[in-house]
Amino acid sequence: MNTSLAPNEAIACFDVPALTDLPEDIRERLLATQTKAGFIPNVMRVLARRPAEFRAFMAYHDALMDGESGLSKAEREMIVVATSGANHCLYCVVAHGAILRIRAKNTTIADQVATNYRQADLTERQRAMLDFAMKVSRDAANLSGSDRQTARQAGLTGEDLWDIASIAAFFAMSNRLASATEMKPNAEFYSMGR
């Protein structure tokens, strides 16, 4: 197991701290992720350069993606993949596409959702979920009661809409940060769940 985070690895246009230079709680989180996944996702390595921001980012990520919700974990990943595709975020499409394939147990769903979710093999509820997420991600100032009503008619609750909006908004920030730092997806992500 490689536990070194070499500062000269070109995973982003910013320096990445060595594992030994990180605060203990962050180092332990990275090593636990490496033990579970077999590698440390580059997003974690890059964000670790600013410990307070890393902790805040990961706490909100975990609350949104792993917390209680009326949305399945696969549906939450669909939101990330669809909005990240629209935002042209290579890192998030590749990384969360891998997680979506695994959570949905479907080898083609991530490619469909990232490219054009309107033609993907989705339920009416999931399509409405992604319509709402895309509006939050791309045109939130123009969201209206009509948008919420359409989503509710497809079976989404008010709490679901809150979760959809939170995930789309959080990953809009994440997409921009990943793109601005030229973050590269880990090679492992490309073949996961295929």
Residue pairs with C-beta under 8 A, 6 or more apart in sequence:
1 34
1 35
3 19
3 31
3 34
4 18
4 19
5 16
5 17
5 18
5 19
5 22
5 30
5 40
5 45
5 48
6 16
6 18
7 15
7 16
7 17
7 18
9 16
10 184
11 42
11 45
11 46
11 183
11 184
12 42
12 46
12 181
12 182
12 183
12 184
13 181
13 182
14 46
14 49
14 181
15 49
16 45
16 46
16 48
16 49
17 48
17 49
19 27
19 30
19 31
20 27
22 30
22 48
22 51
23 51
25 55
26 48
26 51
26 54
26 55
29 44
29 58
30 40
30 44
30 45
30 48
33 40
33 41
33 44
34 40
37 188
38 188
39 186
39 188
41 95
41 186
41 189
42 91
42 183
42 184
42 185
42 186
43 91
43 95
43 174
43 178
43 183
44 54
44 58
46 181
46 183
47 53
47 54
47 57
47 58
48 54
57 174
60 170
61 170
64 76
64 163
64 166
64 167
64 170
65 73
65 76
65 77
65 167
66 73
69 76
69 159
69 160
69 163
70 156
70 157
70 159
70 160
70 163
71 79
71 129
71 160
71 163
71 164
72 103
73 103
74 100
74 103
74 104
75 126
75 129
76 163
76 167
77 96
77 99
77 100
77 103
77 104
78 100
78 104
78 109
78 113
78 117
78 122
78 126
78 129
78 130
79 129
79 130
79 133
79 164
79 167
79 168
79 171
80 92
80 96
80 100
80 167
80 171
81 92
81 93
81 96
81 97
81 100
81 110
81 113
81 114
82 113
82 114
82 117
82 130
82 133
82 134
83 133
83 134
83 136
83 137
83 138
83 168
83 171
83 172
83 175
84 92
84 93
84 96
84 114
84 171
84 175
85 93
85 113
85 114
85 115
86 134
86 137
86 138
87 137
87 171
87 172
87 175
87 176
87 179
88 175
88 179
89 174
89 175
89 176
89 178
89 179
90 178
90 179
90 184
90 185
91 178
91 179
91 183
91 184
91 185
92 171
92 174
92 175
92 178
93 110
93 114
94 185
94 189
94 190
95 185
95 186
95 189
96 110
97 110
97 111
97 113
97 114
97 189
98 110
98 188
98 189
98 190
98 192
98 193
99 192
99 193
100 109
100 110
100 113
100 193
101 107
101 109
101 110
101 192
101 193
101 194
102 192
102 193
104 110
106 121
107 193
107 194
108 121
109 120
109 121
110 193
112 119
112 120
112 121
113 120
113 122
113 130
117 127
117 130
117 134
118 127
122 130
124 154
124 155
125 154
125 155
125 156
127 154
128 150
128 151
128 153
128 154
128 155
128 156
129 151
129 154
129 156
129 160
129 164
131 147
131 150
131 151
132 147
132 148
132 151
132 156
132 161
132 164
132 165
133 164
133 165
133 167
133 168
134 168
135 142
135 143
135 147
136 143
136 164
136 165
136 168
136 169
136 172
137 168
137 169
137 171
137 172
140 165
140 169
148 158
148 161
151 160
151 161
151 164
152 158
152 161
156 164
177 183
